[in-house]
């Protein structure tokens, strides 16, 4: 029995002898195959080591953040990192929910286009429509339908374009980072191109504006009298075959000043397109002159518009339009008008009425105050504007205080939605406007290095305004008692019976008549076409919601509402560098220096 320590080779002498053969003998016995195996083994080992080294090197380099390197870093390192990042696929970060919702909210405007649609419109169930809109000698084809009933209202459409332009001017970097900058600019141009059609934009003086295409009043209408209109009929816009009324106004200060704001703000967006920007500015100045010369409310001229978008005053539009024209032109005469104490008094700046601090298509005072506070915060022009600028600045801060739950100026639903319209229907359009202005004002303070503001003796940080905006938009996106997203196509649960003619009727090559489409309006079936990004009217004052097509208070989207949503979403989005910053300079690109340059000193003294 062998000892435990005996070598196993002792069991087979032949194996032992073979193990002791020298390398040359072994090579001969194997017929030269050993040399090949050794060579192959070395090659494999070297290859494995090389691959391991390269992988380790790549891992090390990829982990290096080139932004952390100083300016004196080796250029070759940056080149290597760039090459590796292009060769090796890296996991892309998902955009935040606000950016995702932003992309959808902009799609709503594609679905609302009237006229000949561009090939890249990207809404398969929409086609050319309203191709005969206008009057003899005046083409009014184009623009946007306001909501679900294919009427084109200049008043809310102009406000929507102004809000989109404002958001682009402030947050162009975020739009670019999200890949939506060209898209939103195209939407704005579609709107301003149409607005330019509704008056003689080549003239310096005008006497009318074509303010509305389509009619919505159905009182007293029957099949035997009158003609079909946009609220009586339920048919796809592409199938409209009845005459569409054109409403014009001759004394419409509010409408003209709002249209001036839309064109003036857009001229800043398109400042690099000098020809188009100049055309927009000229149109805006013509409209503002008309607003001053022909005083009156546009709904006094157009009874049909008063049912849907009634204007109670034109003084806030006077300030709003003048402010945008000042930024678009640098002409201080507009700043003098925007900071007029008389205009401010008529606009309700000192009365704190029931609608004070509630921004909307009808009330532009709060937006004007924020816009003019921007001027004071960043440029501080001083005399003779300081008096009203400081007043507007203080009023802006009071409005921001009123949005905070601690002050209880506005009640909230149990789910947390602020009741800016005091529990009336369609609340979301007001909420998104306030969210945009609150977040934007906080961004102004952040950019200026101001940590917050005072509400009476108490100091509040800007983070509270950011939080207010987020909680309200989060509610709209689904963080509410019903877990319902009020933006169609966003989230797992959203309205499926939108009050929208085109979305509710299938594109099945069947042309339904004016009344033949009622079956699609009244059916309980979900929309055959999903109108991506549409923000509906919203819940009631108890957080309840009825997904019923016939009840437009719950389920109809609008241009003004979606424009406010887009503005709020881009402000909250975190795509791109310096995610919380605004573009401080573009707004002031036409504003002249606040103070004249100092005169040159005397020539150097020579002995």
ABEGO torsion letter per residue (X at the ends): XBBAABBAAAABAAAAAAAABBAAAAAAAAGGAAAAAAAAAAAAAAAAAAAAAAAAAAAAAAABBAAABBAABBAAAAAAAAAAAAABBBBBBBBBAAAAAAAAAAAAAAAABBEBBBAAAGBAABBBBGAABEBBGBBABEEBBABAAGBBBAAAAAAAAAAAAAAAAAAAAAAAAAGAAAAAAAAAAAAAAAAAAABBAABABBABBBABBEBABABGBBAABEBBBAAABBBBAAABABBBBBBBBABBAAAAAAAAAAAAAAAAAAAABAAAAAAAAAAAAAAAAAAAABBEBAAAABAAAAAABBBABAAAAAAAAAAAAAAAAGBAAAAAAAABAAAAAAAGAAAGBAABGBBBAABAAAAAAAAAAAAAAAAGAEOAAAAAAAAAAAAAAAAAAAABAAAGABBBBAAGBBBAAGGBBGAAAAAAAAAAAAAAAAAAAAAAGBAEBBBEABBBBAAAAAAAAAAAAAAAAGBBAAGBBABBGBEABBBABBBBAAAABBBAGBBBBAAAAAAAAABABBBABBBBGBBBAEBBAAGBBBBBAABAAAABBBAAAAAAAAAAAAAABABEBGAABBBAAAAAAABBBABBBBBBBBBBBBX
